[in-house]
Amino acid sequence: MDIYSNAQVSEVTGDLSGFELALGKQIESRRKALLFLYEGSVSDGIPLTATINGGHVLIQGTWVEHLTGGPSKKDIVQKHLVRLAGRLKPKMLLGAISIEGFQIANRDQLRLKRVTRIWACK
């Protein structure tokens, strides 16, 4: 498994923020991918599909998010299209990311460094 990350902990608040991407073994030109979106704490991975051609990677899919809403504790389901396109280098993934319904700072300048473990597994 190849893991790329820009996750960091705020020295002021202690919040975890950033992205991590875990890529499974390549089968032909495809790989399974898990994208972790950290907005203050550890999150579950978003299952996606990665297509790799040479050094170019396209990762996309639909994230089905389950939320609990208000005092009724009603289950709310939201779907978000996720797309990450870029270049894989030996120690880094450079690209652009979009998640429908989310505003992402510097979304066209995503830089994920190769790491040995997923943050939640450290």
N, C-alpha and C positions, 0 to 999 in steps of 0.2 A: 504494500500500500504506500502511495506517495501522499504526503501531507504538506500543505502550504498554508501559511498563516500571517496575519498582521494583527492578531489579537494582542491587547495590552490592558493592563490594570491601571486605573487612574490613581495617582499618588494622593490626590485630595479626597476623593469619594470612595475609593476601593472598588469602583464599578469596572466590570469587564466589558470591553467593547471591541468591535472589529469583526473579521471574517476568518473562517478556517475552511479549507477544502480538502477532503480526503478522496483520493482517486483509487479505485480498485484495479485489479490486474486487467491488462488490455486483452480483449477478445476481438480479433480482426481490428477494425478501426474504432471500436466502442469500448468504453469503460463505465462502470457504475461510479457515481459520485455522490458524496454527502457534503452539503454546504451547511456550515454552522454560522448563524447570525447572532452575534452577541450584542445585546442592548442593555447591559447592566449586570447580567448574570449568565451562567452556562445555559445553553439551549439544546434541544434535540436537533439532530441533523435533518436536513431537507433532502430527500432522495431525488436525484436528478440523473440525466444521462449525458455522458461526455462523448463527443466525437473528436478524434484526433487525426489530423492529416499533416504529416511532417511535424513541424513545431507549432502548428496552429491548433488551437483547441476551441470547441464550441460546447458549452454546457448549458442545457436548458431543460425546462419542465414546468410543472404546475405544483406549487406549494399549497397544500390544503391545511389551513390553520384552524384549530379548534380553540375557541375562547369561551369563557363562562361570563355571561352578561348580567350585571345588576343584581338587585336583591332577589329576583326570581331564580337566579342561578341557571338560567336557560342556556343551552348549548348554542353557540353561534359559530357557523362555519363560513370562513372566508377563503377564497381562492386567489392566488397571486401568480402571475406568470413570472418566471425567473429566467434570466439570460446572462451568461458570462461568456465573453469572447475575448481571446487573447493569444499570447505566445507562451509556450512552455520553454523555459531555459533550464539548464542543469540544476540551478539553485534558486530559481524564482519563477513565478507566473506573473506576467504583466498583461493587463487588459482592462476591459470595461465591464461593469456590472449594472444590471437593472432589475428591480423587483417591483412589480406593479403595486401601486398604493404606498410605496415608501420613497421618501426623499433621502438620497444617499449623497453625502458630501464627496466631492472629487470622484464621482462614479466612473469617469473616463480615465482615471489614473490609478487603477487598482494595482497594488504591488503586494504579492504574497510571497514570503520567503519560505524556502523548504525547511521543514522542521522534522523532528523525530517522533513527536507525539501530539495528539489532540489535547487541547488545554484541559478539558474535563477529565482526561486520563493521567494527568501529571501528578 
